[in-house]
Amino acid sequence: MDMDEFLEGESLTGQQAILIFFAFLLLVILAGILLVIFSDTFQAIV
């Protein structure tokens, strides 16, 4: 399966969709946690 076919979603199974959804959700949560942890550093830079 090429990446183009994978991203079109026509042949995407429910399990793959759930996996992608939770991977993206985890990425967003981790980014938020990192922002909170390093917010002091970011404020010092700006």
mmCIF file of the N, C-alpha and C atoms, coordinates in Angstrom:
data_MODEL
# 
_entry.id   MODEL 
# 
loop_
_atom_site.group_PDB 
_atom_site.id 
_atom_site.type_symbol 
_atom_site.label_atom_id 
_atom_site.label_alt_id 
_atom_site.label_comp_id 
_atom_site.label_asym_id 
_atom_site.label_entity_id 
_atom_site.label_seq_id 
_atom_site.pdbx_PDB_ins_code 
_atom_site.Cartn_x 
_atom_site.Cartn_y 
_atom_site.Cartn_z 
_atom_site.occupancy 
_atom_site.B_iso_or_equiv 
_atom_site.pdbx_formal_charge 
_atom_site.auth_seq_id 
_atom_site.auth_comp_id 
_atom_site.auth_asym_id 
_atom_site.auth_atom_id 
_atom_site.pdbx_PDB_model_num 
ATOM 1   N N  . MET A 1 1  ? 0.853   -1.200 0.000  1.00 0.00 ? 1  MET A N  1 
ATOM 2   C CA . MET A 1 1  ? 0.000   0.000  0.000  1.00 0.00 ? 1  MET A CA 1 
ATOM 3   C C  . MET A 1 1  ? 0.888   1.249  0.000  1.00 0.00 ? 1  MET A C  1 
ATOM 4   N N  . ASP A 1 2  ? 0.710   2.059  -1.045 1.00 0.00 ? 2  ASP A N  1 
ATOM 5   C CA . ASP A 1 2  ? 1.466   3.307  -1.122 1.00 0.00 ? 2  ASP A CA 1 
ATOM 6   C C  . ASP A 1 2  ? 0.904   4.319  -0.140 1.00 0.00 ? 2  ASP A C  1 
ATOM 7   N N  . MET A 1 3  ? 1.691   5.345  0.133  1.00 0.00 ? 3  MET A N  1 
ATOM 8   C CA . MET A 1 3  ? 1.244   6.376  1.071  1.00 0.00 ? 3  MET A CA 1 
ATOM 9   C C  . MET A 1 3  ? 0.050   7.142  0.510  1.00 0.00 ? 3  MET A C  1 
ATOM 10  N N  . ASP A 1 4  ? 0.003   7.334  -0.827 1.00 0.00 ? 4  ASP A N  1 
ATOM 11  C CA . ASP A 1 4  ? -1.127  8.035  -1.434 1.00 0.00 ? 4  ASP A CA 1 
ATOM 12  C C  . ASP A 1 4  ? -2.432  7.280  -1.188 1.00 0.00 ? 4  ASP A C  1 
ATOM 13  N N  . GLU A 1 5  ? -2.396  5.966  -1.414 1.00 0.00 ? 5  GLU A N  1 
ATOM 14  C CA . GLU A 1 5  ? -3.590  5.149  -1.184 1.00 0.00 ? 5  GLU A CA 1 
ATOM 15  C C  . GLU A 1 5  ? -3.976  5.165  0.286  1.00 0.00 ? 5  GLU A C  1 
ATOM 16  N N  . PHE A 1 6  ? -2.957  5.145  1.138  1.00 0.00 ? 6  PHE A N  1 
ATOM 17  C CA . PHE A 1 6  ? -3.191  5.101  2.585  1.00 0.00 ? 6  PHE A CA 1 
ATOM 18  C C  . PHE A 1 6  ? -3.869  6.380  3.063  1.00 0.00 ? 6  PHE A C  1 
ATOM 19  N N  . LEU A 1 7  ? -3.422  7.527  2.529  1.00 0.00 ? 7  LEU A N  1 
ATOM 20  C CA . LEU A 1 7  ? -3.968  8.811  2.967  1.00 0.00 ? 7  LEU A CA 1 
ATOM 21  C C  . LEU A 1 7  ? -5.336  9.107  2.364  1.00 0.00 ? 7  LEU A C  1 
ATOM 22  N N  . GLU A 1 8  ? -5.662  8.476  1.209  1.00 0.00 ? 8  GLU A N  1 
ATOM 23  C CA . GLU A 1 8  ? -6.984  8.686  0.617  1.00 0.00 ? 8  GLU A CA 1 
ATOM 24  C C  . GLU A 1 8  ? -8.078  8.097  1.509  1.00 0.00 ? 8  GLU A C  1 
ATOM 25  N N  . GLY A 1 9  ? -7.762  7.019  2.186  1.00 0.00 ? 9  GLY A N  1 
ATOM 26  C CA . GLY A 1 9  ? -8.698  6.467  3.150  1.00 0.00 ? 9  GLY A CA 1 
ATOM 27  C C  . GLY A 1 9  ? -9.737  5.535  2.578  1.00 0.00 ? 9  GLY A C  1 
ATOM 28  N N  . GLU A 1 10 ? -9.701  5.277  1.267  1.00 0.00 ? 10 GLU A N  1 
ATOM 29  C CA . GLU A 1 10 ? -10.712 4.396  0.675  1.00 0.00 ? 10 GLU A CA 1 
ATOM 30  C C  . GLU A 1 10 ? -10.552 2.968  1.181  1.00 0.00 ? 10 GLU A C  1 
ATOM 31  N N  . SER A 1 11 ? -9.315  2.518  1.309  1.00 0.00 ? 11 SER A N  1 
ATOM 32  C CA . SER A 1 11 ? -9.080  1.144  1.744  1.00 0.00 ? 11 SER A CA 1 
ATOM 33  C C  . SER A 1 11 ? -8.695  1.080  3.219  1.00 0.00 ? 11 SER A C  1 
ATOM 34  N N  . LEU A 1 12 ? -9.028  2.140  3.952  1.00 0.00 ? 12 LEU A N  1 
ATOM 35  C CA . LEU A 1 12 ? -8.666  2.219  5.369  1.00 0.00 ? 12 LEU A CA 1 
ATOM 36  C C  . LEU A 1 12 ? -9.654  1.399  6.198  1.00 0.00 ? 12 LEU A C  1 
ATOM 37  N N  . THR A 1 13 ? -9.140  0.524  7.023  1.00 0.00 ? 13 THR A N  1 
ATOM 38  C CA . THR A 1 13 ? -10.014 -0.246 7.906  1.00 0.00 ? 13 THR A CA 1 
ATOM 39  C C  . THR A 1 13 ? -10.286 0.563  9.170  1.00 0.00 ? 13 THR A C  1 
ATOM 40  N N  . GLY A 1 14 ? -11.277 0.152  9.917  1.00 0.00 ? 14 GLY A N  1 
ATOM 41  C CA . GLY A 1 14 ? -11.614 0.847  11.151 1.00 0.00 ? 14 GLY A CA 1 
ATOM 42  C C  . GLY A 1 14 ? -10.457 0.832  12.135 1.00 0.00 ? 14 GLY A C  1 
ATOM 43  N N  . GLN A 1 15 ? -9.751  -0.294 12.183 1.00 0.00 ? 15 GLN A N  1 
ATOM 44  C CA . GLN A 1 15 ? -8.641  -0.422 13.120 1.00 0.00 ? 15 GLN A CA 1 
ATOM 45  C C  . GLN A 1 15 ? -7.514  0.549  12.761 1.00 0.00 ? 15 GLN A C  1 
ATOM 46  N N  . GLN A 1 16 ? -7.241  0.694  11.458 1.00 0.00 ? 16 GLN A N  1 
ATOM 47  C CA . GLN A 1 16 ? -6.210  1.631  11.026 1.00 0.00 ? 16 GLN A CA 1 
ATOM 48  C C  . GLN A 1 16 ? -6.628  3.062  11.336 1.00 0.00 ? 16 GLN A C  1 
ATOM 49  N N  . ALA A 1 17 ? -7.911  3.369  11.132 1.00 0.00 ? 17 ALA A N  1 
ATOM 50  C CA . ALA A 1 17 ? -8.408  4.714  11.399 1.00 0.00 ? 17 ALA A CA 1 
ATOM 51  C C  . ALA A 1 17 ? -8.281  5.046  12.880 1.00 0.00 ? 17 ALA A C  1 
ATOM 52  N N  . ILE A 1 18 ? -8.625  4.094  13.738 1.00 0.00 ? 18 ILE A N  1 
ATOM 53  C CA . ILE A 1 18 ? -8.507  4.295  15.184 1.00 0.00 ? 18 ILE A CA 1 
ATOM 54  C C  . ILE A 1 18 ? -7.045  4.497  15.576 1.00 0.00 ? 18 ILE A C  1 
ATOM 55  N N  . LEU A 1 19 ? -6.166  3.705  14.987 1.00 0.00 ? 19 LEU A N  1 
ATOM 56  C CA . LEU A 1 19 ? -4.734  3.816  15.276 1.00 0.00 ? 19 LEU A CA 1 
ATOM 57  C C  . LEU A 1 19 ? -4.209  5.197  14.892 1.00 0.00 ? 19 LEU A C  1 
ATOM 58  N N  . ILE A 1 20 ? -4.581  5.678  13.707 1.00 0.00 ? 20 ILE A N  1 
ATOM 59  C CA . ILE A 1 20 ? -4.139  6.999  13.253 1.00 0.00 ? 20 ILE A CA 1 
ATOM 60  C C  . ILE A 1 20 ? -4.708  8.084  14.155 1.00 0.00 ? 20 ILE A C  1 
ATOM 61  N N  . PHE A 1 21 ? -5.981  7.962  14.519 1.00 0.00 ? 21 PHE A N  1 
ATOM 62  C CA . PHE A 1 21 ? -6.629  8.956  15.371 1.00 0.00 ? 21 PHE A CA 1 
ATOM 63  C C  . PHE A 1 21 ? -5.927  9.071  16.717 1.00 0.00 ? 21 PHE A C  1 
ATOM 64  N N  . PHE A 1 22 ? -5.672  7.916  17.364 1.00 0.00 ? 22 PHE A N  1 
ATOM 65  C CA . PHE A 1 22 ? -5.044  7.960  18.676 1.00 0.00 ? 22 PHE A CA 1 
ATOM 66  C C  . PHE A 1 22 ? -3.583  8.371  18.611 1.00 0.00 ? 22 PHE A C  1 
ATOM 67  N N  . ALA A 1 23 ? -2.893  8.039  17.515 1.00 0.00 ? 23 ALA A N  1 
ATOM 68  C CA . ALA A 1 23 ? -1.506  8.485  17.347 1.00 0.00 ? 23 ALA A CA 1 
ATOM 69  C C  . ALA A 1 23 ? -1.470  10.006 17.239 1.00 0.00 ? 23 ALA A C  1 
ATOM 70  N N  . PHE A 1 24 ? -2.408  10.580 16.468 1.00 0.00 ? 24 PHE A N  1 
ATOM 71  C CA . PHE A 1 24 ? -2.473  12.035 16.326 1.00 0.00 ? 24 PHE A CA 1 
ATOM 72  C C  . PHE A 1 24 ? -2.850  12.688 17.653 1.00 0.00 ? 24 PHE A C  1 
ATOM 73  N N  . LEU A 1 25 ? -3.807  12.086 18.354 1.00 0.00 ? 25 LEU A N  1 
ATOM 74  C CA . LEU A 1 25 ? -4.236  12.612 19.643 1.00 0.00 ? 25 LEU A CA 1 
ATOM 75  C C  . LEU A 1 25 ? -3.073  12.605 20.638 1.00 0.00 ? 25 LEU A C  1 
ATOM 76  N N  . LEU A 1 26 ? -2.323  11.510 20.651 1.00 0.00 ? 26 LEU A N  1 
ATOM 77  C CA . LEU A 1 26 ? -1.161  11.403 21.531 1.00 0.00 ? 26 LEU A CA 1 
ATOM 78  C C  . LEU A 1 26 ? -0.118  12.463 21.186 1.00 0.00 ? 26 LEU A C  1 
ATOM 79  N N  . LEU A 1 27 ? 0.089   12.700 19.896 1.00 0.00 ? 27 LEU A N  1 
ATOM 80  C CA . LEU A 1 27 ? 1.047   13.719 19.456 1.00 0.00 ? 27 LEU A CA 1 
ATOM 81  C C  . LEU A 1 27 ? 0.633   15.104 19.956 1.00 0.00 ? 27 LEU A C  1 
ATOM 82  N N  . VAL A 1 28 ? -0.662  15.430 19.863 1.00 0.00 ? 28 VAL A N  1 
ATOM 83  C CA . VAL A 1 28 ? -1.165  16.723 20.318 1.00 0.00 ? 28 VAL A CA 1 
ATOM 84  C C  . VAL A 1 28 ? -1.004  16.851 21.830 1.00 0.00 ? 28 VAL A C  1 
ATOM 85  N N  . ILE A 1 29 ? -1.329  15.787 22.571 1.00 0.00 ? 29 ILE A N  1 
ATOM 86  C CA . ILE A 1 29 ? -1.214  15.816 24.028 1.00 0.00 ? 29 ILE A CA 1 
ATOM 87  C C  . ILE A 1 29 ? 0.248   15.981 24.446 1.00 0.00 ? 29 ILE A C  1 
ATOM 88  N N  . LEU A 1 30 ? 1.153   15.244 23.796 1.00 0.00 ? 30 LEU A N  1 
ATOM 89  C CA . LEU A 1 30 ? 2.574   15.370 24.113 1.00 0.00 ? 30 LEU A CA 1 
ATOM 90  C C  . LEU A 1 30 ? 3.092   16.774 23.812 1.00 0.00 ? 30 LEU A C  1 
ATOM 91  N N  . ALA A 1 31 ? 2.657   17.361 22.710 1.00 0.00 ? 31 ALA A N  1 
ATOM 92  C CA . ALA A 1 31 ? 3.062   18.725 22.367 1.00 0.00 ? 31 ALA A CA 1 
ATOM 93  C C  . ALA A 1 31 ? 2.574   19.700 23.439 1.00 0.00 ? 31 ALA A C  1 
ATOM 94  N N  . GLY A 1 32 ? 1.346   19.514 23.907 1.00 0.00 ? 32 GLY A N  1 
ATOM 95  C CA . GLY A 1 32 ? 0.809   20.365 24.961 1.00 0.00 ? 32 GLY A CA 1 
ATOM 96  C C  . GLY A 1 32 ? 1.581   20.233 26.253 1.00 0.00 ? 32 GLY A C  1 
ATOM 97  N N  . ILE A 1 33 ? 1.920   19.009 26.622 1.00 0.00 ? 33 ILE A N  1 
ATOM 98  C CA . ILE A 1 33 ? 2.686   18.774 27.848 1.00 0.00 ? 33 ILE A CA 1 
ATOM 99  C C  . ILE A 1 33 ? 4.066   19.416 27.746 1.00 0.00 ? 33 ILE A C  1 
ATOM 100 N N  . LEU A 1 34 ? 4.704   19.258 26.586 1.00 0.00 ? 34 LEU A N  1 
ATOM 101 C CA . LEU A 1 34 ? 6.015   19.870 26.386 1.00 0.00 ? 34 LEU A CA 1 
ATOM 102 C C  . LEU A 1 34 ? 5.931   21.395 26.479 1.00 0.00 ? 34 LEU A C  1 
ATOM 103 N N  . LEU A 1 35 ? 4.868   21.975 25.914 1.00 0.00 ? 35 LEU A N  1 
ATOM 104 C CA . LEU A 1 35 ? 4.699   23.425 25.998 1.00 0.00 ? 35 LEU A CA 1 
ATOM 105 C C  . LEU A 1 35 ? 4.538   23.876 27.443 1.00 0.00 ? 35 LEU A C  1 
ATOM 106 N N  . VAL A 1 36 ? 3.782   23.125 28.229 1.00 0.00 ? 36 VAL A N  1 
ATOM 107 C CA . VAL A 1 36 ? 3.590   23.479 29.630 1.00 0.00 ? 36 VAL A CA 1 
ATOM 108 C C  . VAL A 1 36 ? 4.904   23.356 30.399 1.00 0.00 ? 36 VAL A C  1 
ATOM 109 N N  . ILE A 1 37 ? 5.641   22.269 30.142 1.00 0.00 ? 37 ILE A N  1 
ATOM 110 C CA . ILE A 1 37 ? 6.895   22.038 30.851 1.00 0.00 ? 37 ILE A CA 1 
ATOM 111 C C  . ILE A 1 37 ? 7.917   23.130 30.544 1.00 0.00 ? 37 ILE A C  1 
ATOM 112 N N  . PHE A 1 38 ? 8.014   23.480 29.250 1.00 0.00 ? 38 PHE A N  1 
ATOM 113 C CA . PHE A 1 38 ? 9.053   24.420 28.833 1.00 0.00 ? 38 PHE A CA 1 
ATOM 114 C C  . PHE A 1 38 ? 8.525   25.845 28.661 1.00 0.00 ? 38 PHE A C  1 
ATOM 115 N N  . SER A 1 39 ? 7.324   26.136 29.208 1.00 0.00 ? 39 SER A N  1 
ATOM 116 C CA . SER A 1 39 ? 6.752   27.465 29.011 1.00 0.00 ? 39 SER A CA 1 
ATOM 117 C C  . SER A 1 39 ? 7.634   28.554 29.625 1.00 0.00 ? 39 SER A C  1 
ATOM 118 N N  . ASP A 1 40 ? 8.268   28.281 30.756 1.00 0.00 ? 40 ASP A N  1 
ATOM 119 C CA . ASP A 1 40 ? 9.166   29.258 31.373 1.00 0.00 ? 40 ASP A CA 1 
ATOM 120 C C  . ASP A 1 40 ? 10.319  29.580 30.447 1.00 0.00 ? 40 ASP A C  1 
ATOM 121 N N  . THR A 1 41 ? 10.877  28.541 29.833 1.00 0.00 ? 41 THR A N  1 
ATOM 122 C CA . THR A 1 41 ? 11.991  28.722 28.892 1.00 0.00 ? 41 THR A CA 1 
ATOM 123 C C  . THR A 1 41 ? 11.541  29.542 27.701 1.00 0.00 ? 41 THR A C  1 
ATOM 124 N N  . PHE A 1 42 ? 10.337  29.228 27.165 1.00 0.00 ? 42 PHE A N  1 
ATOM 125 C CA . PHE A 1 42 ? 9.844   29.960 26.003 1.00 0.00 ? 42 PHE A CA 1 
ATOM 126 C C  . PHE A 1 42 ? 9.588   31.422 26.344 1.00 0.00 ? 42 PHE A C  1 
ATOM 127 N N  . GLN A 1 43 ? 9.086   31.693 27.550 1.00 0.00 ? 43 GLN A N  1 
ATOM 128 C CA . GLN A 1 43 ? 8.829   33.085 27.953 1.00 0.00 ? 43 GLN A CA 1 
ATOM 129 C C  . GLN A 1 43 ? 10.147  33.839 28.122 1.00 0.00 ? 43 GLN A C  1 
ATOM 130 N N  . ALA A 1 44 ? 11.178  33.182 28.566 1.00 0.00 ? 44 ALA A N  1 
ATOM 131 C CA . ALA A 1 44 ? 12.496  33.809 28.722 1.00 0.00 ? 44 ALA A CA 1 
ATOM 132 C C  . ALA A 1 44 ? 13.064  34.186 27.357 1.00 0.00 ? 44 ALA A C  1 
ATOM 133 N N  . ILE A 1 45 ? 12.812  33.325 26.356 1.00 0.00 ? 45 ILE A N  1 
ATOM 134 C CA . ILE A 1 45 ? 13.311  33.603 25.003 1.00 0.00 ? 45 ILE A CA 1 
ATOM 135 C C  . ILE A 1 45 ? 12.589  34.807 24.415 1.00 0.00 ? 45 ILE A C  1 
ATOM 136 N N  . VAL A 1 46 ? 11.266  34.823 24.583 1.00 0.00 ? 46 VAL A N  1 
ATOM 137 C CA . VAL A 1 46 ? 10.461  35.929 24.017 1.00 0.00 ? 46 VAL A CA 1 
ATOM 138 C C  . VAL A 1 46 ? 10.474  37.060 25.006 1.00 0.00 ? 46 VAL A C  1 
# 
